[in-house]
Structure formats: structure tokens, C-alpha cells
């Protein structure tokens, strides 16, 4: 299974996954509507780079004729842009999944990995969340991903093994400077600390998040690519760290790393002018846990500790400001 097509290969996650697989010896074809020619080092790792529109059926037909073993499908609007008109959103978030599977399953594709989201569940209760939980999306982003999951389930009866991965939240530095990733909570906290020497939260810090580093997401995809079909009893997998933290705890983690790196103490502020609140203010609250036991059963374990991941972002920001 060494010939892999990655759609959305120039996006925030796609660029990292493409680079990771290519360095590990996979023949990666990168597909995106963005031309990455300015990033010659990354391009040199790829077997081929195809620039095109995933909504174009003739483009999909042409890709299907190239006899890939695996397709990793990442193209999607983000959760903000997914609130646009249903026709536009479905043309990007839903129909390409259908068209890809309709074409590729007829060409002997072995495995199709679809990137879904933990948002298909809607509100998460403070308990253990497994892949068996009934989805209940509360926004168009979650809804369209659930529809695409069902399309994958429909084609899973063919010779093509169709896998849905529900990603919690990723973080880490971008491969391309153009990647829009600074709205992600940990990335944003690091960037604000680096540029302003302070952290300003938009909430009271109580919301909970499970973050997993982009390098571990890439490793998870490699595990799924290599997994023998007979060892996969269900086709839905969480990609998560199983480490849920409040935004306040994440902010204090960034603050500590910043202090260790630069020997500067920074403030954390939240609405109602809350400052210098102890870092364990929310740590005793009950939290949800997004389990990744199914992925672990295939040999996956997250390796990037939060401190290491935060330092990696600061390394990137230091280089960018040289």
C-alpha cells in the first residue's frame, strides 16, 4: 500500500501528513487547489503534485485512473465557513466524498480514509466517549461530516475498505506559512504569548478540549494505512490524546513553557478581569474523555507530550521572527 493520494494535501493537517508519509517511503500524490510550488523542499518529497478543484468530476475520474492503493480525504470547509449556503457547503464537504468513492471503488482502491470530526457528537457529556456513541451534530460542520461518514459506510460493502476517523482537536506549527491554523486554541495561546507577552482568553477558561499534536495525527494515519483489514472490526476510529484539559489549564501550560524558555512571567486574563487565578481552578471539575482504544489496539500511542508540542510552536514562532 505504498501509493497514496492525499486530498487537501496543502492544508494545515494535509501538508504535515503528506510530508510524514513521504519521508517514510510512501509514494504520495498531493492534491489541492493551492499551488505549493513555492515550497520546493516539501514538493521534492512528493511523488506528484496535482493542482485542481475537487468539485470537478473529470478531475476525480482522472485521479481514479492512476491506480492508488490508498486515498486519505481531508478536503473540507472549516466549521466557520460550513455555515454558508447548503448548496455550497455540500459541494465541498459532501459531494466530493461521494464522487471519489463512486469512481475509486471501481478502480480497485484498497483503502479510503475519511477525515471526520468529533463534532459529529454535538455536546459531549462529562464521561467516556467511545466510537459507539450516537452522533447528534449541532452545526453544519458536524452534520456534513456525518453525511460523508454514511457515504463511506455505504461503500464499505465494496472491495474498498472505508475508514472514518473522528479527530478531536489538533495543534502544532504549520508546514506552510500560509496555513490558517492560528485560530486553534493552543496555537493561538502560543502566538499571543509570543507576540504580546500576555494571554487573553475569550471565555472564563472552563471549556474543555482534547488536543493531539499533528505529528501524532500523522502517525495514526500511517497505522491505519498499514492495518490489516481482518484486524479492523469496525470502521470508525477516534484520533485523540485521551487527555482532556480546560482552556485555563492549557493557558497555564503555555505560560509555564514561556517562562521556562524566555524567563519572563506573563499574565493570563479572562472576562470579568480575572487574573492570576491558580492553574488548578478547573482541574478538579469532571471531564469527558475521548477514548482512542480502538486505535491503540492497532499499535498506536500518542508520543508528543503537551510541553514538547508547545515548545515546537514557539520554535516556529522564533524562526518566523528572526
Phi, psi and omega in degrees: 000054187260358181252108191238133171257129176242116176270140187076029187291344180259003177284180184304307178279320184301319181295322180288317180296316179301314180297317181298312182291319180297319179293335179272008173099003177282146175273099188260125169259121182263123178243133178194165174271358177262135179271112184269017187302336179290343182257072189298325181295317178293314181300323182296339179280337186280147174291323178199150174239125180242122178257125182188184182253120183294344179279350182274112184296327179292327176294316179296319179298320179295318178296321181297333181284356186266006171057056174282150173277323186224141169241130172248114189255112184244353187293126178194149168290153176284176188290340176284310181291341179287357176271010178283193183296142182305321181297316180292313183296315181292333180292341180249318185276339188238302189300322177299325177299314180296311182295319178300311182291323178298320181279313189286328179295338179275352184248016174082020177301134182275319186214137178235120181248118183254129179274107175257201186215153177293345180290353175295340181277343186076220179291132181264123176287160183278072181204184180284127181255115178253171179293348180276353181296140180288124180294148177208069186298143182246003177215168183295328179299309178294320181298312183292328176290324177293322177299316179294325174301316181294327174296318177299318179299322180298318182274355180291349177277353178277186177288346179275125177281120184251121184242132174257125174250128179257106184275136177285267174218136178253163176207173181128166182290153179281153173283318177254137177301333183284346182299128180275095184228004188273001172273346176294138193306305184295318178301317181294318179299317180294316182295318179295316178298318183291321186271328187244354184055036174199164178232124179244115180273150178266354178230184177281000178093359184278337179304146184254146178216146170252115181248137176231137185291148181303328178294322178288326175299317179298317179296323179298319179294321177298319178299317181291324177298318185276347184294134177288135183304327182291343179267357180252105183274332179229153188256017178243129181227134169279139166247107185210170177264344188063020179236096182269128179231153173282161177300325180295319178295321178296318179298319180289329175295317177295318179301317181294315179297319179299316178297317180295323183282314192247356181056040178233129178271124180245156180270152171242125179240147177228171177307157184067023175056037176282122180227149175054039176283139180307143186293344181263017184302323180251000188293337181269357179287150180291140185230157171278160175228120177271104187287147173236032184298326180294319178290322178298326181295342177265001176107008182268138171216129176300138184246336186274111177290154183303316180301317179296317180295321178294318177298324179297321178292318178295324175302314180298314181294325176298314181296321183293336182256009178289000000 
